[in-house]
Amino acid sequence: MGHAPNHGIAWRGSKLSRNLQGDRLNSIKLRRKEILRRYIHILITFVCMVSYVSCGDPTPTGWRQIESGTEGHLYGVHFVDAKRGWAVGTDGLVLFTEDGGLKWQIRSPQKAITPNALNKVHFSTANNGWAVSIRGQIHYTGSGGKSWTAQKSHTDSGLLDIYFVDETEGWAVGGGGIILHTNNGGGSWSRQNSPSTPHLWAVHFADAKHGWVVGKEGKILHTNDGGELWYEQQSKTEQPLLGVYFVNLQTGWVVGTGGLILHTTDGGANWNPQKSGTTKTLRGVGFRDSKRGWAVGEDGLILHTTDAGATWSPQASGSPEHLLDIYLYKAHAWIVGAKGTILRLS
């Protein structure tokens, strides 16, 4: 007696076959996804390794020239965060930005702060800032630069740089080796004893106690008590020194004429020259950390290092003008210079 075909078994077998095929397809898809995931992970890791900044910071793509709206020379620039910054220059000029330096507006009052050039500017907060000029002029704003008042410096010496470590304590330096200090936000300024008579061009403090000042004839002065006592460090050069920057109590750089770059890793006990590859005057220096930094100077010169200055390489600025100051804030950087030049690292 013949048996009827078992359609149930055939159907189950067909379904099982389709399930197996589906499992194989799903397995292939999963393997492809895993391969793709691993590929993306490797790619991201590679990009992070070759980039000279960490993956936590956006990688700068180059220097971009920004329209400043002025032909006046800009001598100083300072930012309090990634958005808000100020630049100062000839004829009491003050510029302000609130979008990271993409657009700048003239912040000088209708009646200029001073008919003289403002040499440098420093803000401790978005409202409180100071700018210095010739004849001992110190100008203060508590309104983000909308209005300014004069503070009494009790000197006629020209002031060339100013630096605050917080809202109350700051220093100003300038002609004739003068060093001024305030501990009340400029309510009063007093003269500190300086072992220098040549002009002092730049000042930088690593904290409220430890600071450095540089100037003519290769002068480097240092204090470890907030300026109660200043003493000279040996630069081993007679060239004018125009810029100084420290990333901590031990590690710092100084720049000057003739392409001079000096470096210390022991707080200035020893200063050693680095090869800049140029004889042009360098006027400003800034570092993002102990490895990555920039120096700026004549004829649009920008030098960059990623190894603490063991090697310096030129970067395109797109400008032929003298570059006079640089300021860094985290992953951002700005440069100002002659004829209204403003550069932004983007």
PyMOL commands that set and color helices and strands:
alter all, ss='L'
color gray80, all
select helices_A, chain A and resi 7-50+90-92+175-177+216-218+257-259+298-300+338-340
alter helices_A, ss='H'
color red, helices_A
select strands_A, chain A and resi 63-66+74-79+85-89+94-97+105-106+120-123+129-132+138-141+149-151+159-164+170-174+179-182+190-191+200-205+211-215+220-223+231-233+241-246+252-256+261-264+272-274+282-287+293-297+302-305+313-315+323-329+332-337+342-345
alter strands_A, ss='S'
color yellow, strands_A
deselect
rebuild
show_as cartoon
